[in-house]
């Protein structure tokens, strides 16, 4: 009986778990990052078409739909991590990592498109990938579903890093 009571006291109450308003805030933050990124690269479609690209490069129109879905999953993953089984353990570090990877995500677009700094953009996306992997690990400790939701994002960032590298090599 004592074990049941101690387990019950360790579980967060429904009131301590972030609800729908938090999810809406996280979605707003993620889509604000998307909007800021698009402002930093207003002519990204023309720039992308003008670049020498590897043969496996996707068409330019694909990026918008992919990122729209990914930013949604990034927000939902954070929300699930916040709602993890033990409210206090690992919450702050996980959200700090989430914030760092989101800031690095935002920083890549102006480096690549506005500054045409393909080498620096590649270095930056490598840091983004490392921060994202750390976020996946931290989210897995909070709630496995949160980590799983970040896996398509991690796959896309991996692909984007190789694409960035290819573009850098072909356009240097």
C-alpha positions in Angstrom: 0.0 0.0 0.0 2.8 2.4 0.8 4.3 1.7 -2.6 1.0 2.6 -4.3 0.8 5.9 -2.4 4.4 6.9 -3.1 3.8 6.2 -6.8 0.6 8.2 -6.8 2.4 11.2 -5.3 5.1 11.1 -7.9 2.7 11.3 -10.8 1.7 14.8 -11.9 -1.9 15.8 -11.6 -3.9 16.8 -14.6 -3.6 20.4 -13.4 0.2 20.3 -13.5 0.3 19.0 -17.0 0.3 21.6 -19.9 -3.0 21.6 -21.7 -4.2 22.7 -25.1 -3.2 26.4 -24.6 0.4 25.3 -24.3 0.1 23.2 -27.5 -1.3 26.3 -29.3 1.6 28.4 -27.9 4.2 25.8 -29.1 2.6 25.7 -32.5 2.7 29.5 -32.7 6.4 29.5 -31.8 7.2 26.9 -34.4 5.3 28.6 -37.2 6.8 32.0 -36.1 10.2 30.4 -36.7 9.0 29.3 -40.1 7.7 32.7 -40.9 10.9 34.4 -39.8 12.9 32.0 -41.9 10.8 32.7 -44.9 11.3 36.5 -44.4 15.1 35.9 -44.3 15.0 34.1 -47.6 12.2 35.8 -49.6 13.8 34.8 -52.9 14.8 31.3 -51.9 12.9 29.6 -54.7 14.8 31.5 -57.4 18.1 31.1 -55.5 17.5 27.3 -55.2 16.7 27.0 -58.9 19.8 28.9 -59.9 22.1 26.7 -57.9 24.0 23.7 -59.3 22.3 20.8 -57.3 23.1 17.1 -56.9 20.9 14.9 -59.1 19.1 13.6 -56.0 18.0 17.2 -54.9 14.2 17.5 -54.4 12.2 20.0 -56.4 11.9 23.4 -54.8 8.1 23.1 -54.3 8.6 20.2 -51.9 10.2 22.2 -49.1 7.1 24.2 -48.1 4.8 21.2 -47.5 7.5 19.2 -45.8 8.4 22.0 -43.4 4.8 22.8 -42.7 4.3 19.3 -41.4 7.6 19.1 -39.6 7.0 22.3 -37.7 3.7 20.9 -36.5 5.4 17.7 -35.3 8.2 19.7 -33.6 5.5 21.6 -31.6 3.5 18.5 -30.7 6.7 16.6 -29.7 7.6 19.4 -27.3 4.0 19.4 -25.9 4.2 15.7 -25.3 7.6 16.0 -23.6 6.2 18.7 -21.3 3.4 16.3 -20.4 5.9 13.5 -19.7 5.3 11.0 -16.9 7.3 12.7 -14.3 6.7 16.4 -14.6 9.9 17.7 -13.0 12.6 15.2 -14.0 14.4 16.3 -17.2 11.8 18.8 -18.2 13.9 21.9 -18.2 17.0 20.4 -20.0 14.7 18.9 -22.6 13.0 22.2 -23.4 16.3 24.0 -23.4 17.6 21.6 -26.0 14.4 22.0 -28.0 14.8 25.8 -27.9 18.4 25.5 -29.0 17.6 23.3 -32.0 14.8 25.5 -33.0 17.1 28.6 -32.9 19.7 26.7 -34.9 16.9 25.8 -37.4 16.0 29.5 -37.8 19.7 30.5 -38.2 20.3 28.1 -41.1 18.0 29.8 -43.7 19.6 33.3 -43.7 23.1 31.7 -43.8 22.2 29.6 -46.8 19.8 31.8 -48.8 20.4 35.4 -47.7 24.2 35.2 -47.2 24.9 32.5 -49.8 27.3 31.1 -47.2 27.0 27.5 -48.1 30.0 26.3 -46.1 29.0 28.1 -43.0 25.4 26.9 -43.5 26.8 23.3 -43.6 28.7 23.8 -40.3 25.6 25.3 -38.8 23.3 22.5 -39.9 25.8 20.0 -38.4 25.3 21.8 -35.0 21.5 21.7 -35.6 21.7 18.0 -36.2 23.7 17.4 -33.0 21.3 19.6 -31.0 18.4 17.7 -32.5 19.8 14.3 -31.6 20.3 15.5 -28.1 16.7 16.7 -28.0 15.5 13.3 -29.3 17.4 11.6 -26.4 16.1 14.1 -23.8 12.5 13.7 -25.1 12.8 9.9 -25.1 13.5 10.2 -21.3 10.4 12.2 -20.9 8.0 10.5 -23.2 8.9 8.1 -26.0 6.2 9.4 -28.4 7.7 12.8 -28.2 11.1 11.4 -29.4 9.4 9.4 -32.1 7.7 12.5 -33.5 11.1 14.1 -34.0 12.5 11.3 -36.1 11.1 12.5 -39.4 12.5 15.9 -38.6 15.9 14.3 -37.8 15.8 12.4 -41.1 15.0 15.5 -43.1 17.7 17.5 -41.4 20.2 14.7 -42.2 19.1 14.8 -45.8 19.2 18.6 -45.9 22.8 18.5 -44.4 23.9 16.2 -47.3 22.1 18.4 -49.8 23.7 21.5 -48.3 27.1 19.8 -48.6 26.5 18.8 -52.2 25.4 22.3 -53.1 28.4 23.8 -51.3 30.8 21.5 -53.3 29.0 22.1 -56.6 28.8 25.9 -56.2 32.3 26.6 -54.8 
